[in-house]
């Protein structure tokens, strides 16, 4: 009898501990949830709207993938009108890394989809380059978490305290939210996921522009993604990115050699000639990858031409 009573008391004690632990966890979760979400009007938060559009389309579509060279580099409506297929511009931020942008290709894949990958280099590691930046991108939007792989969980957990600290700083009464009247804001993107009008260049080249590099790790990942999409009736192609050409840039011949080396290792089609995507420095907004609106329209027309030639093969 006494033994049964001890078991009963132990059960009650453990049960109370579990309840307290659950309450504590719930309070911590509610606190974090309430304090976070401080970046929802910034540039990277446009991913929320991009994924919403991507998931809403149930017919074959054209999806543009890559870093901010994609966000600032296309007028998607021109592509949509030309091919009669919905277009989604998924370009976000280079600080997230190539892998983060590649994983977006696994969201709502439909047979007949065409994924156009526009990396600015091909030597990126298979990690989220800046996990804190990734937190400011996804925040409390749980529908975006499918972009993460199980390999990313630990790095995201380690980065969360730093992200939460940033949120707490913004949550304080002393922080004044910017007006967000620039192209670096969520509201600057249109319905397709393109950044809005840009007409004046402030681009200055203070250092040498480097030639893209190629690593086996990045190429293996792209080839695996191409195979994964092919198994689902979709297609991955690689296209050009905007190349700033001037006195501090590599020679044209070096880009031609880079393209040859890239074609040799890719298992998917490289549909562009990189020399068709070369622009003078005054065609760029503020960095070597952010085109002004008119050059972005020219780049879009070049991609349309590349896609037409590829489709006719």
C-alpha positions in Angstrom: 0.0 0.0 0.0 2.8 2.4 1.0 4.7 1.5 -2.2 1.6 2.2 -4.3 1.2 5.5 -2.5 4.8 6.5 -3.3 4.2 5.7 -7.0 1.1 7.7 -7.0 2.9 10.7 -5.4 5.7 10.4 -7.9 3.3 10.3 -10.8 1.5 13.5 -9.4 4.9 15.2 -8.9 6.1 14.3 -12.5 2.7 15.4 -13.9 2.9 18.8 -12.2 6.5 19.2 -13.4 5.4 18.5 -17.0 2.5 21.0 -16.7 4.9 23.7 -15.4 7.3 22.9 -18.1 4.6 23.2 -20.7 3.3 26.5 -19.3 6.9 27.9 -19.3 7.5 26.8 -22.8 4.1 28.3 -23.9 5.0 31.6 -22.3 8.4 31.7 -23.9 6.9 30.8 -27.2 4.2 33.5 -26.9 6.8 36.1 -25.9 9.0 35.3 -28.9 6.1 35.2 -31.2 4.9 38.6 -30.0 8.3 40.3 -30.1 9.4 38.8 -33.5 8.0 39.9 -36.8 9.8 43.3 -36.7 11.1 42.9 -40.3 7.8 42.3 -42.1 7.9 45.5 -44.1 11.6 45.2 -45.2 13.0 44.0 -48.5 13.4 40.3 -47.7 9.8 40.1 -46.4 8.8 40.2 -50.1 9.4 36.4 -50.0 6.1 36.0 -48.1 4.3 37.4 -51.2 6.4 35.6 -53.6 5.7 32.2 -52.0 2.0 33.0 -51.8 1.9 33.6 -55.5 4.0 30.5 -56.2 1.6 28.3 -54.2 -1.5 29.9 -55.8 -0.6 28.8 -59.4 -1.8 25.3 -60.2 -0.9 25.4 -64.0 2.5 25.2 -65.6 4.6 28.3 -64.8 7.9 29.9 -65.3 9.8 30.5 -62.0 12.9 32.8 -61.9 15.4 31.8 -59.3 18.5 33.5 -57.9 19.7 36.3 -55.6 18.9 40.0 -55.9 20.1 40.0 -59.6 16.8 38.3 -60.3 14.7 40.6 -58.1 16.2 43.7 -59.8 16.7 42.1 -63.2 13.4 41.2 -64.9 10.1 42.5 -66.0 8.1 39.3 -65.5 5.0 40.6 -67.3 6.9 40.6 -70.6 7.8 36.9 -70.1 4.2 36.0 -69.1 2.7 37.8 -72.1 5.2 36.2 -74.5 4.7 32.6 -73.4 1.2 32.7 -71.9 2.5 31.1 -68.7 2.3 32.6 -65.2 5.7 33.9 -64.1 7.0 34.2 -60.5 10.2 36.1 -59.7 11.6 34.4 -56.6 14.8 36.5 -56.4 15.7 37.7 -52.9 19.1 38.3 -51.3 22.6 37.0 -52.0 23.3 36.8 -48.3 21.0 33.9 -48.0 23.2 31.9 -50.4 22.6 29.9 -53.6 21.2 26.9 -51.7 18.4 28.9 -50.1 17.3 30.1 -53.5 17.6 26.7 -55.1 15.3 25.1 -52.4 12.5 27.5 -53.5 12.2 25.3 -56.7 10.8 22.5 -54.5 7.6 24.5 -53.6 4.4 23.6 -55.5 6.0 21.9 -58.4 3.6 21.3 -61.3 4.2 19.2 -64.4 5.3 21.5 -67.2 7.0 24.1 -64.9 10.2 25.8 -66.1 12.7 26.9 -63.5 15.2 29.5 -64.7 18.3 29.6 -62.4 20.4 32.8 -62.6 23.3 32.4 -60.2 26.0 35.1 -60.1 28.6 32.4 -59.1 28.6 28.6 -58.8 30.9 28.0 -55.8 28.4 28.4 -52.9 28.4 26.0 -50.0 25.4 23.8 -49.2 24.4 26.0 -46.2 22.4 29.1 -45.4 25.2 31.6 -45.6 23.6 34.1 -43.1 21.1 32.3 -40.8 20.2 35.6 -39.0 19.3 37.1 -42.3 17.2 34.0 -43.0 15.4 34.6 -39.7 14.6 38.2 -40.7 13.3 36.8 -44.0 11.0 34.1 -42.7 10.2 35.3 -39.1 6.8 33.9 -37.9 5.6 32.9 -41.4 5.6 29.1 -40.8 4.6 28.5 -44.4 8.1 29.6 -45.5 9.8 27.0 -43.2 9.6 24.3 -45.9 12.5 26.1 -47.6 14.7 24.8 -44.8 16.2 21.3 -44.9 16.8 19.3 -41.8 20.5 20.1 -42.1 19.7 23.8 -41.5 17.9 23.3 -38.2 20.9 23.6 -35.9 22.4 26.7 -37.6 19.0 28.3 -37.4 18.6 27.5 -33.7 22.0 28.9 -33.0 21.1 32.1 -34.9 17.8 32.6 -33.2 19.0 34.5 -30.1 20.8 37.0 -32.3 17.6 37.5 -34.4 15.5 37.8 -31.2 17.9 40.5 -29.9 17.5 42.5 -33.1 13.7 42.2 -32.7 13.8 43.3 -29.1 15.8 46.4 -30.1 13.2 47.3 -32.7 10.4 46.5 -30.3 11.7 49.0 -27.8 10.0 52.5 -27.7 13.3 54.1 -28.8 13.3 52.5 -32.3 11.7 54.5 -35.1 10.5 52.4 -38.1 11.8 53.8 -41.5 9.3 55.1 -44.0 10.2 52.3 -46.5 10.0 54.7 -49.4 12.9 53.0 -51.2 13.3 50.0 -53.5 14.6 48.1 -50.5 11.1 47.5 -49.0 8.5 44.8 -49.3 6.0 47.3 -50.9 8.5 48.1 -53.7 7.8 44.7 -55.3 5.1 44.2 -57.9 2.6 41.3 -58.0 5.2 39.1 -60.0 7.9 39.7 -57.4 9.9 42.2 -59.4 11.4 45.3 -57.8 9.7 48.5 -59.0 10.8 51.4 -61.1 14.5 52.4 -61.0 15.8 55.2 -63.3 19.0 56.7 -61.8 22.3 55.0 -61.4 24.5 55.6 -58.3 26.8 52.7 -59.0 30.4 53.1 -58.2 33.1 50.5 -58.7 35.6 50.7 -55.9 37.1 47.3 -56.4 37.8 44.7 -59.1 34.8 42.8 -60.3 35.5 39.1 -60.0 34.9 36.3 -62.5 32.3 33.7 -61.3 33.8 30.6 -59.7 32.6 27.0 -60.0 32.8 24.3 -57.3 31.9 20.6 -57.4 29.7 21.0 -54.4 27.4 23.7 -55.9 27.3 21.9 -59.3 26.4 18.6 -57.7 23.5 20.3 -55.9 22.2 21.9 -59.1 22.4 18.7 -61.0 20.5 16.8 -58.2 17.8 19.5 -58.3 17.5 19.2 -62.0 17.0 15.5 -61.7 14.5 15.9 -58.9 12.5 18.4 -61.0 12.7 16.2 -64.1 11.2 13.3 -62.1 8.2 15.5 -61.5 7.8 16.6 -65.0 9.4 20.0 -64.6 12.6 21.4 -66.1 15.5 23.4 -64.7 17.6 25.6 -67.0 20.5 28.0 -66.2 20.4 31.5 -67.7 22.7 34.5 -67.7 23.0 37.1 -65.0 23.8 40.9 -65.6 27.5 41.3 -66.0 29.0 44.8 -65.3 31.5 45.5 -68.0 34.2 48.2 -67.7 37.7 49.0 -66.7 37.5 47.0 -63.5 35.9 43.9 -65.0 37.4 40.7 -66.3 37.8 40.5 -70.1 35.0 39.2 -72.3 37.2 36.2 -73.2 37.4 35.2 -69.6 33.6 35.0 -69.4 33.5 32.9 -72.6 36.0 30.4 -70.9 33.9 30.4 -67.7 30.8 29.5 -69.7 32.6 26.6 -71.5 33.7 25.2 -68.1 30.2 25.6 -66.7 28.5 23.8 -69.6 30.9 20.9 -69.2 29.8 20.1 -65.7 26.0 20.9 -65.8 23.5 18.2 -66.4 20.8 20.7 -67.3 20.7 23.1 -70.2 22.6 26.4 -70.1 20.4 28.4 -72.4 22.3 31.7 -72.4 25.4 33.2 -73.9 26.9 35.2 -71.0 28.2 37.8 -73.4 24.6 38.7 -74.3 24.2 39.8 -70.7 26.9 42.4 -70.5 26.0 46.0 -69.5 27.9 49.2 -69.0 28.3 50.4 -65.4 25.7 53.2 -65.8 23.1 50.5 -66.4 23.2 49.5 -62.7 21.4 51.0 -59.8 23.9 50.7 -56.9 25.6 47.3 -57.1 27.0 45.3 -60.0 23.9 43.0 -60.0 21.0 45.5 -59.7 19.9 46.8 -63.1 17.9 49.9 -63.7 14.5 49.4 -65.1 15.3 49.9 -68.8 18.3 47.6 -68.8 16.2 45.1 -66.9 13.7 45.2 -69.7 16.5 44.5 -72.2 17.7 41.6 -70.1 14.1 40.3 -70.0 13.9 40.4 -73.8 17.2 38.6 -74.0 15.9 35.8 -71.7 12.7 35.5 -73.8 14.9 35.1 -76.9 17.0 32.4 -75.1 13.9 30.5 -73.9 12.4 30.6 -77.4 15.6 29.2 -78.9 15.8 26.5 -76.2 12.2 25.5 -76.7 12.6 25.1 -80.4 15.5 22.7 -80.0 
